[in-house]
Amino acid sequence: MRKLALAAMVSASLAGCGAIPKDGPRAGAVTGGATALVADPSEKIDYVQVDLNAETVKAANKFSYDSVRRFSGLGKVAADRDVSIGYGDVVSVTVFEAESGGPFLPKDSPTRSNNYVQIPNQQVDRDGNINVPYVQGAVRVVGRTPKAVAAEITSKLKQRAIDPQVVVTVVEHRGNAISVLGDVGSATRFSMDPGGIRLSGAIARAGGPKSPGYETVVNLQRNGVAHMADFQAVVRDPGQDVPLAPGDVVYLSHVPKFYMVLGSTSPGVVGGVNNRRFTFELENMSMTEALAKAGWLDTTRANAGEVFLFRFEKPALLSSLGVDVSRFKSDLIPTVYRVDFSSAEGFYLANLYNMRNRDVIFVSESIHSDIQKVLSIVALSSYSVLNASEAANYLR
């Protein structure tokens, strides 16, 4: 009778396992329900492990600095060049004559007190032309400077006017405007100044970037081609603060930088119990700062001597560290950096080692933690057996 009762208790417990809450189907249920299984367990990802030391820190940090995106292929635009006339611009033409008697200053105009004629303002048509009295045909102005257009009109009027002089002025720039959009204080569109303007000046006109500079990307569209650079490159390198050309469109976008910390770290210290994804707070954030933000190592579980950082590196960097990269065919090589926080040197190295976007830090567990788990399982099993024995004695 006692045995039957104990067996019934065990059977009921096992039957109740199906009602235990779980996050989703078990691995066997997923694999077994597949129509086709495409998996090759022999296919492995090759990676490189590098111990963090003074040489690797210096090389990795230099590569981090050099890998900042910069403009290329933009060509040179003279910052002090004259701004050319564009489609839709409003142009003013003034014609001076040396004396009366010509077509612009007739002799029968005794009331005239000056020696010039102001031709009504004109908007450049869609063909890129304007019209000037006594000049045969339209005058092509688009893509030319006011000074060049004035010289052409003067040349064509010499056969009719008396020693003519012509001044051409762009009253309103409409076709040569520069637009600054995106993650800025206030999107703006303004006319190109004759003295030119650089990228930083245009961004300043729009109120500057709204997000931190190290999380801002600049997209410069010119002649149908998009050029991209990190904002921090524009700030650091004067050569990246490029002069803008008429018609340029500048778009700033916010690209958050983040890293992840997994493994034996203290839970719930920052950003909630389950938060393992952290954003950068500085342009150059060290590995020590990254771990500190994640709550540091869990003293009851972590193996301080085996902390790893996962990222992709260029073959050139690893070659400079003496790694044979001949077996790797891709442009980026999976790389694991190991840090030993059980020594003072590890703290100094990690504090100098700069994090990159999408880095992953993993803190391994200590053997002591595994032993504690085994002991907990043994204790739990012993407790279950003891309860079963007490139940059997009770049924006697």
C-alpha positions in Angstrom: 0.0 0.0 0.0 2.8 2.4 0.9 4.7 1.6 -2.3 1.6 2.2 -4.4 1.0 5.5 -2.7 4.6 6.6 -3.3 4.5 5.5 -6.9 1.3 7.5 -7.4 3.0 10.6 -6.0 6.0 10.2 -8.4 3.7 9.6 -11.3 1.6 12.6 -10.5 4.7 14.7 -10.2 6.0 13.6 -13.6 2.6 14.1 -15.2 2.5 17.6 -13.9 5.8 18.5 -15.6 3.8 19.2 -18.8 2.1 22.1 -17.1 5.4 23.7 -16.0 5.6 27.2 -17.7 8.3 27.7 -20.3 9.3 30.4 -22.8 8.6 28.3 -25.9 9.0 24.9 -27.5 11.9 22.7 -26.6 14.8 22.2 -29.1 13.7 18.7 -30.0 10.2 19.9 -30.9 11.5 22.6 -33.2 14.0 20.3 -34.9 11.6 17.4 -35.2 8.9 19.5 -36.8 11.1 20.9 -39.6 10.3 19.9 -43.2 13.9 20.1 -44.2 17.0 20.3 -42.0 19.9 22.3 -43.4 22.8 22.1 -40.9 26.4 21.1 -41.1 27.9 20.6 -37.6 31.3 20.3 -39.1 31.2 23.9 -40.4 32.9 26.1 -37.9 33.8 29.7 -37.7 37.6 30.3 -37.5 38.7 33.0 -35.1 41.8 34.5 -33.5 42.5 34.9 -29.8 44.8 37.7 -28.7 45.9 38.4 -25.2 45.6 42.1 -24.2 49.0 43.6 -23.6 50.7 47.0 -24.3 51.3 46.2 -27.9 47.8 45.0 -28.7 46.2 47.9 -26.9 48.3 50.4 -28.9 47.6 48.7 -32.2 43.9 48.3 -31.7 43.4 51.8 -30.5 45.2 53.2 -33.5 43.1 51.2 -35.8 39.9 52.4 -34.0 41.1 56.0 -34.7 42.0 55.3 -38.3 38.8 53.5 -39.0 36.6 56.6 -38.6 34.8 57.2 -41.8 36.1 60.1 -43.9 35.1 61.8 -47.2 36.8 60.6 -50.3 36.2 61.3 -54.0 34.6 64.7 -53.4 37.2 66.6 -55.5 38.4 70.1 -54.6 36.0 73.1 -54.5 37.7 76.5 -54.1 36.4 78.1 -50.9 36.8 81.6 -52.3 35.5 81.0 -55.8 32.7 83.1 -57.4 29.3 81.4 -57.1 27.9 80.5 -60.5 24.4 81.4 -61.6 21.8 78.6 -61.3 18.4 77.8 -62.7 15.7 79.9 -61.1 18.1 82.6 -59.8 16.9 86.2 -60.1 19.5 88.3 -62.0 19.9 92.1 -62.3 21.7 93.6 -65.4 22.9 97.3 -65.3 24.2 98.9 -68.5 26.4 102.0 -68.4 27.1 104.2 -71.5 30.0 106.7 -71.7 27.7 109.5 -73.1 24.1 110.0 -74.4 23.2 109.2 -78.0 23.3 105.4 -77.7 20.4 103.0 -77.5 20.3 103.1 -73.7 20.9 106.9 -73.2 19.2 108.8 -76.1 20.0 112.5 -76.7 16.4 113.5 -76.3 16.3 112.6 -72.6 17.2 115.9 -70.8 15.7 114.7 -67.6 18.1 111.8 -67.1 20.7 112.6 -64.4 22.8 109.4 -64.7 24.5 107.4 -67.3 23.2 103.9 -66.8 20.0 101.9 -67.3 18.7 99.3 -64.9 17.1 96.5 -66.8 14.2 94.9 -64.9 15.2 91.8 -62.8 14.9 88.5 -64.6 14.6 84.9 -63.4 16.8 82.5 -65.2 14.5 80.3 -67.3 14.6 76.5 -67.5 16.9 76.7 -70.5 19.4 78.6 -68.4 19.1 81.9 -70.3 18.1 85.6 -69.8 17.4 88.3 -72.4 19.1 91.7 -72.7 17.8 94.5 -75.0 19.9 95.1 -78.1 21.7 91.7 -77.6 20.7 89.3 -80.4 19.4 86.0 -79.0 19.3 84.8 -75.4 22.3 85.0 -73.1 23.4 81.7 -71.5 24.1 82.3 -67.8 23.6 79.0 -65.9 26.9 77.6 -64.6 28.7 80.9 -65.3 29.8 83.6 -62.9 28.2 87.1 -63.0 31.5 88.5 -64.1 31.8 86.2 -67.1 28.2 87.0 -68.2 28.8 90.7 -67.9 31.9 90.5 -70.1 29.9 88.7 -72.8 27.0 91.2 -72.8 29.5 94.0 -72.9 31.2 92.5 -76.0 27.9 92.1 -77.8 26.8 95.6 -77.1 29.9 97.3 -78.3 28.6 97.5 -81.9 25.5 99.5 -80.8 26.1 101.2 -77.4 28.7 104.0 -76.8 31.6 102.5 -74.8 29.3 100.2 -72.8 30.0 98.7 -69.4 27.8 96.0 -67.9 27.3 94.9 -64.3 25.5 91.6 -63.6 24.3 90.8 -60.1 22.5 87.8 -58.6 19.7 89.4 -56.7 18.3 86.2 -55.3 19.9 82.7 -55.3 17.3 80.0 -55.8 19.1 77.4 -57.9 22.4 77.4 -55.9 20.9 76.9 -52.4 22.4 74.5 -49.8 20.1 72.3 -47.7 21.0 71.0 -44.2 18.5 68.4 -42.9 18.2 65.5 -40.6 19.4 65.3 -36.9 20.1 69.0 -36.6 18.7 71.8 -34.4 16.7 73.3 -37.2 16.7 72.2 -40.8 17.6 75.0 -43.1 18.1 76.0 -46.8 20.2 79.0 -47.7 21.8 80.6 -50.6 25.5 80.1 -51.4 27.5 83.1 -50.5 30.0 84.4 -53.0 32.8 83.8 -50.6 31.8 80.1 -50.2 31.0 78.2 -47.0 32.5 75.1 -45.4 30.6 72.1 -44.1 31.0 73.1 -40.4 29.6 76.5 -41.2 26.5 75.1 -42.9 25.9 72.7 -40.0 26.2 75.6 -37.6 23.6 77.5 -39.5 21.2 74.6 -38.9 21.8 74.7 -35.2 24.5 72.0 -35.0 23.9 68.3 -34.5 21.2 67.3 -31.9 22.9 64.1 -30.9 26.5 63.6 -29.6 29.1 64.1 -32.2 30.5 60.6 -31.9 27.1 59.2 -32.8 26.5 61.5 -35.7 27.1 60.6 -39.4 27.3 63.3 -42.1 25.9 62.4 -45.6 26.9 64.9 -48.3 25.0 64.6 -51.6 26.7 66.2 -54.5 25.9 65.8 -58.2 23.8 62.7 -57.6 26.5 61.0 -55.5 26.3 60.4 -51.7 29.5 60.8 -49.6 29.6 59.7 -46.0 31.8 60.6 -43.0 31.7 60.5 -39.3 31.1 63.9 -37.7 34.0 63.4 -35.4 36.3 63.2 -38.5 35.0 66.6 -39.6 35.8 68.1 -36.2 39.2 66.5 -35.8 40.6 66.8 -39.4 40.5 70.3 -41.0 40.8 68.6 -44.4 37.4 66.9 -43.8 35.7 70.2 -43.2 35.2 70.5 -47.0 34.0 73.6 -48.9 30.5 73.1 -50.1 29.3 73.5 -53.7 26.1 75.1 -54.9 23.2 72.5 -54.7 24.8 70.4 -52.0 22.5 68.6 -49.6 23.9 67.8 -46.1 22.0 65.2 -44.1 23.0 64.4 -40.5 21.8 61.1 -39.0 22.0 59.7 -35.5 23.6 56.3 -35.3 23.7 55.1 -31.6 26.8 53.2 -30.5 26.3 50.3 -28.2 28.0 47.3 -26.7 26.9 44.2 -24.9 28.1 42.6 -21.7 27.3 38.9 -21.0 28.2 36.3 -18.6 29.0 36.5 -14.9 28.3 40.2 -14.2 26.2 41.7 -11.4 22.5 41.8 -12.6 20.2 44.7 -12.2 22.7 47.4 -11.4 22.1 49.6 -14.4 19.1 49.8 -16.7 17.0 46.9 -15.2 17.6 43.3 -14.3 17.8 41.9 -17.8 19.6 44.8 -19.5 22.8 43.6 -21.2 23.0 46.2 -24.0 24.6 49.5 -23.1 25.0 52.8 -25.0 28.2 54.8 -25.2 28.5 57.9 -22.9 31.8 59.1 -24.3 33.6 59.2 -27.7 36.4 57.0 -26.3 35.0 54.6 -23.7 37.5 52.2 -22.1 36.8 48.5 -21.4 37.0 49.2 -17.7 34.3 51.9 -18.0 32.1 49.6 -20.0 32.3 46.8 -17.4 31.7 49.3 -14.6 28.5 50.5 -16.3 27.4 46.9 -16.5 27.8 46.4 -12.8 31.3 44.9 -12.9 32.1 41.2 -12.3 29.9 39.1 -10.1 32.3 38.2 -7.2 30.4 35.0 -6.5 30.5 33.6 -10.1 33.1 35.4 -12.3 36.5 34.1 -13.3 38.5 37.4 -13.2 41.4 35.9 -15.1 39.2 35.0 -18.1 37.3 38.0 -19.5 36.9 38.1 -23.2 36.0 40.8 -25.8 34.6 39.8 -29.2 34.9 41.9 -32.3 35.9 41.8 -36.0 39.4 43.1 -37.0 41.1 43.8 -40.3 43.8 41.4 -41.4 46.3 44.2 -41.5 46.0 44.8 -37.8 46.3 41.2 -36.9 49.3 40.8 -39.2 51.0 43.7 -37.4 50.6 41.7 -34.2 52.3 38.6 -35.7 49.1 36.6 -36.5 49.2 34.4 -39.6 46.0 35.5 -41.4 46.6 33.5 -44.6 43.9 31.0 -43.9 41.3 33.8 -43.6 39.7 34.9 -46.9 37.3 37.6 -45.6 38.1 41.3 -45.1 37.1 41.0 -41.4 38.4 38.4 -39.0 36.5 37.3 -35.9 38.9 38.1 -33.0 38.7 37.5 -29.3 40.8 39.6 -26.9 41.5 38.1 -23.4 42.0 40.2 -20.4 43.2 39.1 -17.0 41.6 41.1 -14.2 43.1 39.0 -11.5 46.3 41.1 -11.9 46.9 44.8 -11.6 48.3 45.0 -15.1 44.9 43.8 -16.5 43.2 46.9 -15.0 45.7 49.3 -16.5 45.5 47.6 -19.9 41.7 47.5 -19.9 41.5 51.2 -18.9 43.6 52.1 -21.9 41.7 49.8 -24.3 39.0 51.7 -26.2 35.7 50.1 -27.0 34.1 50.1 -30.4 30.5 50.0 -31.6 28.9 46.5 -31.2 31.7 45.0 -29.1 30.7 42.1 -27.0 32.3 41.4 -23.6 31.9 38.0 -22.0 32.9 37.3 -18.4 33.4 33.5 -17.9 32.4 31.6 -14.9 34.8 30.3 -12.3 35.2 26.6 -11.5 34.1 27.5 -8.0 30.8 28.5 -9.4 30.3 25.2 -11.2 31.1 23.3 -8.0 28.5 25.4 -6.1 26.0 24.4 -8.8 26.8 20.7 -8.4 26.5 20.9 -4.6 23.2 22.7 -4.9 21.8 19.9 -7.2 23.1 17.3 -4.8 21.5 19.1 -1.8 18.2 19.5 -3.7 18.2 15.8 -4.6 19.0 14.8 -1.0 16.1 17.0 0.1 13.7 15.4 -2.3 14.8 11.9 -1.3 14.4 12.8 2.4 10.8 14.2 1.7 9.9 11.0 -0.1 11.2 8.9 2.8 9.2 10.9 5.3 6.1 10.5 3.1 6.6 6.7 3.0 7.0 6.6 6.8 3.8 8.6 7.2 1.9 6.1 5.1 3.0 3.1 7.2 
